[in-house]
Amino acid sequence: MFKKRIDIYKKRDREGWLQMRAALKEAGLGGVKSGHFQQDTVMACGCGAKLDPRNFGEKGKIDRDIYWIRVPAEDEAKALEILKKNGLVPQVDQDILVDASLRKKPVKDVF
């Protein structure tokens, strides 16, 4: 019930998340946890409703969710092998929860 779990995927990519979940489920790997959450807090608009004004642009609602998959620590190698066989590459973005203005940017040479 209480097992140590390892993040094998944390990224803003719904399609990749769905493919990895399906591959792990099809292989019958137990103890896999997955989900998604929104990093940003919802700003209050003028009328007091909990609507995010950024969702009313030309292209509609933007997917800002962060998708994650965790597997039991003892099954990490097995999960990675299953994903490799299916041609999927798990990725954990370490800077995903850091504010964009605080993220490390690549240093460019001026000269």
C-alpha positions in Angstrom: 0.0 0.0 0.0 2.7 2.5 1.0 5.4 2.1 -1.5 8.2 4.5 -2.5 7.3 5.8 -6.0 9.6 7.3 -8.6 8.6 9.9 -11.1 9.3 8.6 -14.6 7.3 11.3 -16.4 6.5 14.9 -15.5 5.9 17.2 -18.5 3.3 19.4 -20.3 2.5 16.8 -22.9 -1.0 15.2 -22.8 -0.5 12.9 -25.8 2.7 11.4 -24.5 1.2 10.9 -21.1 -1.8 9.0 -22.6 0.5 6.8 -24.7 2.7 5.9 -21.7 -0.2 5.2 -19.4 -1.7 2.9 -22.0 1.5 1.1 -22.6 2.1 0.5 -18.8 -1.5 -0.6 -18.4 -1.4 -3.0 -21.3 1.8 -4.6 -20.0 0.1 -5.2 -16.6 2.5 -3.2 -14.5 0.8 -2.7 -11.1 1.2 0.1 -8.7 1.4 2.8 -11.3 0.0 6.2 -10.3 -0.7 9.0 -12.8 -2.5 12.3 -12.9 -2.3 15.9 -13.8 -2.5 19.3 -12.1 -2.4 22.9 -13.1 0.6 24.8 -11.8 -0.9 28.3 -12.2 -3.4 29.7 -9.8 -6.6 31.0 -11.3 -6.9 34.8 -11.4 -10.1 36.3 -10.3 -11.8 38.3 -13.0 -13.8 41.5 -12.5 -17.2 39.8 -11.8 -15.7 37.7 -9.0 -16.1 34.4 -10.9 -13.3 31.9 -10.9 -12.7 32.2 -14.6 -9.3 32.4 -16.1 -9.3 35.3 -18.6 -6.4 33.7 -20.5 -8.8 30.9 -21.7 -10.9 33.3 -23.9 -8.4 34.0 -26.6 -8.6 33.2 -30.3 -7.6 29.6 -29.9 -9.8 28.9 -26.9 -8.5 27.2 -23.7 -4.8 26.5 -23.4 -3.7 23.2 -21.8 -1.5 24.3 -18.9 -1.7 21.1 -17.0 1.4 19.2 -15.9 1.1 15.5 -16.4 2.9 12.9 -14.2 3.4 9.2 -13.9 4.9 7.5 -10.8 5.9 3.8 -10.5 7.0 1.8 -7.5 10.8 2.2 -7.0 11.4 -1.6 -7.4 9.5 -1.6 -10.7 11.3 1.4 -12.2 13.6 -0.6 -14.5 10.7 -2.7 -15.7 8.6 0.3 -16.5 11.4 2.0 -18.4 11.9 -1.2 -20.4 8.2 -1.4 -21.2 8.2 2.2 -22.5 11.4 1.6 -24.5 9.8 -1.4 -26.2 6.9 0.8 -27.2 9.2 3.5 -28.6 8.3 6.0 -25.8 10.8 8.2 -24.0 9.9 9.1 -20.4 11.0 12.6 -19.4 11.0 14.4 -16.0 11.3 18.2 -16.5 13.0 19.4 -13.4 12.3 23.1 -14.1 8.6 22.7 -14.8 7.4 24.0 -11.4 9.8 27.0 -11.5 8.4 30.3 -12.5 9.4 31.2 -16.1 11.3 34.3 -15.0 13.4 32.3 -12.6 14.3 29.4 -14.9 17.9 29.0 -15.9 18.5 30.3 -19.3 21.3 29.2 -21.6 24.2 31.6 -21.5 25.0 33.1 -24.9 28.4 34.5 -25.8 28.3 38.2 -26.6 31.4 38.1 -28.7 
